Amino acid sequence: MKSSLEIAQEATLKPIKEVAKILGLTEDDLELHGKVIAKIALSKEREAEIKKQPKGRYVLVTAINPTPAGEGKTTTAIGLTQGLNKIGKKAVVTLRQPSLGPVFGIKGGAAGAGFSQVLPMEEINLGFTGDFSKIESSHNLLSALLDNHIFRKNKLDFDMTSIAWRRAMDMNDRALRSTVLAAGEPSVNGVTRLSGFDITAASEIMALMALAKDLPDVKRRISNIVVGRNKEGKIITAKDLQAPGAMTALLKHAVKPNLVQTYEGAPCIMHIGPFGNIATGTSSVIGDLLAVHMADYVLTEAGFGSDLGAEKFFNIKCRASGLFPDAVVLVTTVKALKYHGNGKPFDREQIKEPDAASVKKGLENLGKHIENMKSFGVPVVVALNHFPHDTDEEIKIIEEYSLSKGADGFSISKGVALGGEGTVELATKLDDLITKAGIPTPKFTYDLEDEIETKIEKISKTIYGADGVVYSKKAKDVIAQLKTDGYGNLPICMAKTHLSITDDSSKRGAPKGFTINIADVRISAGAEFIFPQTGKILTMPGLGPVPAANNIDIDDDGKITGLF
């Protein structure tokens, strides 16, 4: 089989105006970025007109805890969208935009694979329409205004030890995790202090953009961002620094969803890209609120396993959008279950070897994720993302186990190799299941009125299977202060490793008898969630021994190679 990049480069793309017509959009509804990429730019009147149309079905695609290489949620979401179109349903997929960090790091691109990818793959993975750049600039404008304010006599009386706002860059660069600002002459460079950089996908601007409903909501949320405290302990916000106007102006175009297409020409709304282990891990509310009124089915995905992206999707995004899914597609792979069962370091070649015993040992991880998704009151279909080295014995073991643990359906997904044809069975089962099940009654892991500690403990016990939660003194102090500040009713966005259902990346499967350790707690008042950190979570990733960037090249004619 050809590489994903080769398949993408040989694909024949529809003009984006034709893709827009599928959704009922006209050329006047678009801002064109060339022939095959556009932003959806609606007037208020046109948006209101679209939102009067009936809502389609809304489906979340999530996964078990992945191997370091990922398990194919995006690929499955794209392939299933194509499969639904094959059976006569008008389907659109809503996805996050790729960050340059993983593209040049270990994981590679985030636009799907094989014949289930979104196009143009190169542009999408290498900067796209510039949204990340605008978000990064908006974030760093607040950083610049903050340090300039301190340099200009600090009228807000910042307590320098309380400043929580860092800088952002869309690149894996561990050298910037901890930095010294304004080194040198204070009268020229400003006040020297310790700070650092987060990757742009971890920026609060990214998170609030994912949860906002429109541009005014973006500005409102930016106004509420907490940057630090004064010496009396009073919160200082972006509004106090007179920053929201300019910051929002930078985001004028980034707030508009991007429209591209799948390999088979199905519409894809791709917008905003927060990571799932340190942020919400979901695409934009803005994109989803449009999509559900323009199609029979909307497929969306949430980052990493159901313990991260999907939990946050339900408890944070669904509350922000008012939308609730009709079903969940839970992606698993034979190799991921082997990884959870064999206890060995991940090896891309070794994991291909038949190993039914390890698959059986790893099944408990799948079982916990089925349980997690059923706890929200939605039907669940397990989709096995198929690889050529999977054996019939291994597949049968997984199917029988899935159904025994309460999954409402099971199907093999061959979208990578066959595109929509490879997901027709999955699409048919999903459609039948949703039709029979009807509209689910929303259930959440916790009530917003619960105490902060109660919300954290309910997530830890219900979703992770922990016995309890242990808080550091720092975390306890921050929680007490957040209650005093009036933030007690916000949802929780846990920062946790994606490789384990616990907070310890070395623990695979579905362990028992463990506790979740909360080392620190932060407030993301603009994104409107509380951000507990389990152990040492890095908000600025680093590059591996052999970065993916080392394999990417471009020839004299502009042809890119090595991108995957």
Secondary structure in CASP SS format (residue, H / E / C, confidence):
PFRMAT SS
TARGET T0000
AUTHOR 0000-0000-0000
METHOD secondary structure of the structure
MODEL  1
M C 1.00
K C 1.00
S C 1.00
S H 1.00
L H 1.00
E H 1.00
I H 1.00
A H 1.00
Q H 1.00
E H 1.00
A C 1.00
T C 1.00
L C 1.00
K C 1.00
P C 1.00
I H 1.00
K H 1.00
E H 1.00
V H 1.00
A H 1.00
K H 1.00
I H 1.00
L C 1.00
G C 1.00
L C 1.00
T C 1.00
E H 1.00
D H 1.00
D H 1.00
L E 1.00
E E 1.00
L E 1.00
H C 1.00
G C 1.00
K C 1.00
V C 1.00
I C 1.00
A E 1.00
K E 1.00
I E 1.00
A C 1.00
L C 1.00
S C 1.00
K H 1.00
E H 1.00
R H 1.00
E H 1.00
A H 1.00
E H 1.00
I H 1.00
K H 1.00
K C 1.00
Q C 1.00
P C 1.00
K C 1.00
G C 1.00
R E 1.00
Y E 1.00
V E 1.00
L E 1.00
V E 1.00
T E 1.00
A E 1.00
I C 1.00
N C 1.00
P C 1.00
T C 1.00
P C 1.00
A C 1.00
G C 1.00
E C 1.00
G C 1.00
K H 1.00
T H 1.00
T H 1.00
T H 1.00
A H 1.00
I H 1.00
G H 1.00
L H 1.00
T H 1.00
Q H 1.00
G H 1.00
L H 1.00
N H 1.00
K H 1.00
I C 1.00
G C 1.00
K C 1.00
K C 1.00
A E 1.00
V E 1.00
V E 1.00
T E 1.00
L E 1.00
R C 1.00
Q C 1.00
P C 1.00
S C 1.00
L H 1.00
G H 1.00
P H 1.00
V H 1.00
F H 1.00
G C 1.00
I C 1.00
K C 1.00
G C 1.00
G C 1.00
A C 1.00
A C 1.00
G E 1.00
A E 1.00
G C 1.00
F C 1.00
S E 1.00
Q E 1.00
V E 1.00
L E 1.00
P C 1.00
M H 1.00
E H 1.00
E H 1.00
I H 1.00
N H 1.00
L C 1.00
G C 1.00
F C 1.00
T C 1.00
G C 1.00
D H 1.00
F H 1.00
S H 1.00
K H 1.00
I H 1.00
E H 1.00
S H 1.00
S H 1.00
H H 1.00
N H 1.00
L H 1.00
L H 1.00
S H 1.00
A H 1.00
L H 1.00
L H 1.00
D H 1.00
N H 1.00
H H 1.00
I H 1.00
F H 1.00
R C 1.00
K C 1.00
N C 1.00
K C 1.00
L C 1.00
D C 1.00
F E 1.00
D C 1.00
M H 1.00
T H 1.00
S H 1.00
I C 1.00
A C 1.00
W C 1.00
R C 1.00
R E 1.00
A E 1.00
M E 1.00
D C 1.00
M C 1.00
N C 1.00
D C 1.00
R H 1.00
A H 1.00
L H 1.00
R C 1.00
S C 1.00
T E 1.00
V E 1.00
L E 1.00
A C 1.00
A C 1.00
G C 1.00
E C 1.00
P H 1.00
S H 1.00
V H 1.00
N H 1.00
G C 1.00
V C 1.00
T C 1.00
R E 1.00
L E 1.00
S E 1.00
G C 1.00
F E 1.00
D E 1.00
I E 1.00
T H 1.00
A H 1.00
A H 1.00
S C 1.00
E H 1.00
I H 1.00
M H 1.00
A H 1.00
L H 1.00
M H 1.00
A H 1.00
L H 1.00
A C 1.00
K C 1.00
D C 1.00
L H 1.00
P H 1.00
D H 1.00
V H 1.00
K H 1.00
R H 1.00
R H 1.00
I H 1.00
S H 1.00
N C 1.00
I C 1.00
V E 1.00
V E 1.00
G E 1.00
R E 1.00
N E 1.00
K C 1.00
E C 1.00
G C 1.00
K C 1.00
I E 1.00
I E 1.00
T E 1.00
A C 1.00
K C 1.00
D C 1.00
L C 1.00
Q C 1.00
A C 1.00
P H 1.00
G H 1.00
A H 1.00
M H 1.00
T H 1.00
A H 1.00
L H 1.00
L C 1.00
K C 1.00
H C 1.00
A C 1.00
V C 1.00
K C 1.00
P C 1.00
N E 1.00
L E 1.00
V E 1.00
Q E 1.00
T E 1.00
Y C 1.00
E C 1.00
G C 1.00
A C 1.00
P E 1.00
C E 1.00
I E 1.00
M E 1.00
H C 1.00
I C 1.00
G C 1.00
P C 1.00
F C 1.00
G C 1.00
N C 1.00
I C 1.00
A C 1.00
T C 1.00
G C 1.00
T E 1.00
S C 1.00
S C 1.00
V H 1.00
I H 1.00
G H 1.00
D H 1.00
L H 1.00
L H 1.00
A H 1.00
V C 1.00
H C 1.00
M C 1.00
A C 1.00
D C 1.00
Y E 1.00
V E 1.00
L E 1.00
T E 1.00
E E 1.00
A E 1.00
G C 1.00
F C 1.00
G C 1.00
S H 1.00
D H 1.00
L H 1.00
G H 1.00
A H 1.00
E H 1.00
K H 1.00
F H 1.00
F H 1.00
N H 1.00
I H 1.00
K H 1.00
C H 1.00
R H 1.00
A H 1.00
S H 1.00
G C 1.00
L C 1.00
F C 1.00
P C 1.00
D C 1.00
A E 1.00
V E 1.00
V E 1.00
L E 1.00
V E 1.00
T E 1.00
T C 1.00
V H 1.00
K H 1.00
A H 1.00
L H 1.00
K H 1.00
Y H 1.00
H H 1.00
G H 1.00
N H 1.00
G C 1.00
K C 1.00
P C 1.00
F C 1.00
D C 1.00
R C 1.00
E C 1.00
Q H 1.00
I H 1.00
K H 1.00
E C 1.00
P C 1.00
D C 1.00
A H 1.00
A H 1.00
S H 1.00
V H 1.00
K H 1.00
K H 1.00
G H 1.00
L H 1.00
E H 1.00
N H 1.00
L H 1.00
G H 1.00
K H 1.00
H H 1.00
I H 1.00
E H 1.00
N H 1.00
M H 1.00
K H 1.00
S C 1.00
F C 1.00
G C 1.00
V C 1.00
P C 1.00
V E 1.00
V E 1.00
V E 1.00
A E 1.00
L E 1.00
N E 1.00
H C 1.00
F C 1.00
P C 1.00
H C 1.00
D C 1.00
T C 1.00
D H 1.00
E H 1.00
E H 1.00
I H 1.00
K H 1.00
I H 1.00
I H 1.00
E H 1.00
E H 1.00
Y H 1.00
S H 1.00
L H 1.00
S H 1.00
K C 1.00
G C 1.00
A C 1.00
D C 1.00
G E 1.00
F E 1.00
S E 1.00
I E 1.00
S E 1.00
K C 1.00
G H 1.00
V H 1.00
A H 1.00
L H 1.00
G H 1.00
G H 1.00
E H 1.00
G H 1.00
T H 1.00
V H 1.00
E H 1.00
L H 1.00
A H 1.00
T H 1.00
K H 1.00
L H 1.00
D H 1.00
D H 1.00
L H 1.00
I H 1.00
T H 1.00
K H 1.00
A H 1.00
G C 1.00
I C 1.00
P C 1.00
T C 1.00
P C 1.00
K C 1.00
F C 1.00
T C 1.00
Y C 1.00
D C 1.00
L C 1.00
E C 1.00
D C 1.00
E C 1.00
I H 1.00
E H 1.00
T H 1.00
K H 1.00
I H 1.00
E H 1.00
K H 1.00
I H 1.00
S H 1.00
K H 1.00
T H 1.00
I H 1.00
Y H 1.00
G C 1.00
A C 1.00
D C 1.00
G E 1.00
V E 1.00
V E 1.00
Y E 1.00
S C 1.00
K H 1.00
K H 1.00
A H 1.00
K H 1.00
D H 1.00
V H 1.00
I H 1.00
A H 1.00
Q H 1.00
L H 1.00
K H 1.00
T H 1.00
D H 1.00
G C 1.00
Y C 1.00
G C 1.00
N C 1.00
L C 1.00
P C 1.00
I E 1.00
C C 1.00
M C 1.00
A E 1.00
K C 1.00
T C 1.00
H C 1.00
L C 1.00
S C 1.00
I C 1.00
T C 1.00
D C 1.00
D C 1.00
S C 1.00
S C 1.00
K C 1.00
R C 1.00
G C 1.00
A C 1.00
P C 1.00
K C 1.00
G C 1.00
F C 1.00
T E 1.00
I E 1.00
N E 1.00
I E 1.00
A E 1.00
D E 1.00
V E 1.00
R E 1.00
I E 1.00
S E 1.00
A C 1.00
G C 1.00
A C 1.00
E C 1.00
F E 1.00
I E 1.00
F E 1.00
P E 1.00
Q E 1.00
T E 1.00
G C 1.00
K C 1.00
I C 1.00
L C 1.00
T C 1.00
M C 1.00
P C 1.00
G C 1.00
L C 1.00
G C 1.00
P C 1.00
V C 1.00
P C 1.00
A H 1.00
A H 1.00
N H 1.00
N H 1.00
I C 1.00
D E 1.00
I E 1.00
D C 1.00
D C 1.00
D C 1.00
G C 1.00
K C 1.00
I E 1.00
T E 1.00
G C 1.00
L C 1.00
F C 1.00
END
